[in-house]
């Protein structure tokens, strides 16, 4: 796909795909200012819709599954593996502007690549490595640090990010100069699933048994974080690195090994089952290890009575008391935070959302949490939520044999339907619909959508805040309003269908804004006598990398480790090449060109 030598858009007096060139205005300086302002304003639109996009990803990746083991115990785990989520949803979604811009660039030039798409990808890679990492470092709150926990995944994504551009250089300069063939595009695309599968294999430990990789990729059994700072480099050792590089160059061999281990290996649930003992603790006895010896902690070990609790939802609101035990020691004053997290139950419709802190005085062995269960409709299905104990202080620790393990304890509460009354036709229909689509979730999403729209109308999000706003707040609101209100009106909140509706709608918004950005960038560079290469590497790369910047900044502030922010950077650099170039190959293959 060689670059077309046709005249630039403004030289012909024409416009872009969606925007006119306003050739009737002969003053190029005026048009440069006009297109420049439009370009910056489009970047603002990308950043606003990126917030909605990130909220959708957070909702999708927060989904959990609760597994009941054969011995009666319960395990809660995430549906999405963190490494897979970072490399697919996070990296793919935040790289959407660059990928869509490159694909659109090829499409409108009839499969002749112009300078705008590839240069944007290269400029975005530089922006990711230098600017985003610097922003992440400065986003970490004072007094806190972020370290890479899964070193194997980081090394793999870092090497893949280098391999991506080495491969790109090979296919456009050495193998077939200035041309990306269909075969090269398909191979490039296939590197993306290879990256995801190999990173997942390293994350779950499948690669730790591969000779030469164990030292570099093995997970530490003591669960301590690897001492690598946020902007860390790679780990030394020539043999592991060379072996890993050979594995990258032969990804299909590595995938076969991973799949073989997936069939033969034990699941996380099986591993957990080996260290669990009983369904409920005996609060008259201390918590013991597998050999029957009491665990030692003079400050105490906090625990629920069991991993699961069944409650009956009735026609009226009711309160349920949950006992919390302090075992194996009662020395000193200690405390633990508690909160409620939703599963299928909907806050405000199935239960009252709440959180708090429990304090145990010296010598106190037991406390309690009171939660409110809201009325159930006749025919409504059973729902579940979880109560979490976390952030223990004063030397207090968590029961390692309960759901959640050493980091927290989790109680899964199931609300069974005990509502009384005759089942009428309307209630039968309600029950059928509720089993297909969680109706409480639909009601909550509708209310949130209304609040989202009204928040976009007012300065600082509400009537009360608007009354206390200043001149600067009004200026910011008026600038953002042409973006915020249409997005709020046309983008459903992430409550619907687990966040997927919001994900695709916000991705669609990014797509059409990218179309506008492509036109504005070409018209701006043409009228300013700046080559598309320079425009793409500087202005366009900066603007389209805003979702990457926001995603990594949020992860650096909120996540306890640096994996999400750094792997998003290294992963995005790989995804940009693999999907932007690879999708062109698949598209040309599908239409037979």
Phi, psi and omega in degrees: 000083182284160181286136180286141179261017179292155179300153180289161189304309187287339178292334180270354182080006180266186180242193179271198179292322184240343185241144175281164179268351184051052182292348177292340174271111183277345181284103182293329180297320179297317181290327176298315178296317181298310181291325178296316178296318179298323179295313179296322180292327177292323176296325176297319178298320178298318181294324180290314180289337177295328176298316177295320179298317180293323177295326176293317179296318179299320179292319181294311185283348179276355181298139182237159171235144180248119184252128176262122182278167182294337180271007177095350180279170185234142175234131174253128179220159178285143174292319181266126169294139185300317181294318178295318179298318180294323185273342181254284183296310185292305183290315180296314182292316181288339177268003183305318180301315180295317182294313181294323178296318180294316179295316179296325180298319179289319183297313184286341178261017177054048175069019166257122185283127172269181184281341189294311184295302181299320181293327176296319179295316179295315179295323178295323178297316178295319178297318179299313186289322186264306188282310186295317178297321177296319178295321179297319179298317182282349180274344180294127181303151180302136179085357180247158176229158176231125181237153179284124182271313181262087183295325181299315180296319180298315181297319181297313181293325179294316180291322177296325179294325175287317180300325182299316183279332172294317178297319179297318177298321181295316187282338182256346182240334186249303186289311178215096190300128177064016181224135170250110182283170178299316181298317179296321179294319179294316178298320179298318179296322183292341176295334181294306176298330176298316179300315182296314184293316180293321178295319177297319179299320178291324182294318183270359173094008182293330183275353184293343180265356179287128181305133179089344182255347187299316183296324185275325189249352185296140176279135181286128185289340179276002176062020177277149179290142176287134187282074176234120182293175186302317181258040188288159173267198183266165181274148185284182178110109185287319182297311178299319183293317180295323178294319179295321180295321177295325178294324179292323181286343177235064188296329183292326175298319180292323179295318179298320179295320181295316180296323178297318179291328180294325179286318186273333188287162178275146178282164177300325180295320179295319179298320182290327183297331183291341183247007176258151190237315187215164182285323182221143179281151174268106187291357175271351181238155178286163175280130185242160177276189184293337179269001178089007179270136180298137174289138186263124172193104185293339178277342175113158175238119184272145183198151166284168176288332180202175179276341185227152177217129177258126176234159183252116174278127186243194182289339183236162177295143179217156178252141180237131180260129181247117179285143176238126186253144174247107189253161169067007178165143181226028184277127174084173177268128181227167179210162178211139177276149175223152179205170178245134175238140183281148164243257174272340178288148184248123179297138182090347180236323178253330180206165177266120180294137184204164175202168180178193181224131177260134178245131175248119175285168179302126179089353182276132184254344188215144172219187182207156176241136177249123178242153182252124177260126183274162184299148176258145173277147176297127181092351181287142182286163175290147181228162182228148168217174183232143172255128185247134168256126183205169179055059177285145181232168176074019181092356178291139178237174182258154177294113184290347182260004176266167177300129184107333174071216187285339185275330180195169171241141187234132174245121178267119182255125177254125178263104176277152184275115176242017180294135183258158180134159181289142181274102179273173182301317180298322181287328175296315178299318178301315181297318179296314180297321182293331177283334178275309179231130179295103186294325177298323177293323177295317178298316179297316179298321178296316177296319179294325178295317177298315179295325178296319180290314180294326178295327178288337181282328186261150174294131181063015168096351181203162179296320181294316179292327180294325179295334180258010184280159178250184183298318181297320178299320179294320180297314179298319180296316181293327178290318183280338188303316179299339174267311189296315185292312177298322179294316179297326182285326189251000180244110179297150178293162184290359179294325183291130173049043174068019177099350185290326179296313178298321181301309184286325178293316179292325176295323175297321176297318178299325182296311184285332175292324178298323175301317178295318181298320178300315178297312183297322180295316180294316181291323178296310181295323181294314181286335179268004182056041176247134181294154179298330178300311182293317179300317183290315183295328184262280189296308187291317179299320179296313184291318182285346177272001180302316176301320175301315181299314181294318181297314181291323180295316178298317180294322180294326180280321190264326186279147180285344180236168183270000186301312185298319183285317183281317178295330175297323179290306182293323178293320180297321179298323178287315183298323179305314182285312186297320183272320181296316178277322183292320181296329177296320179296316178296321181293316179294324179295321183290332181258001174075031179255000000 
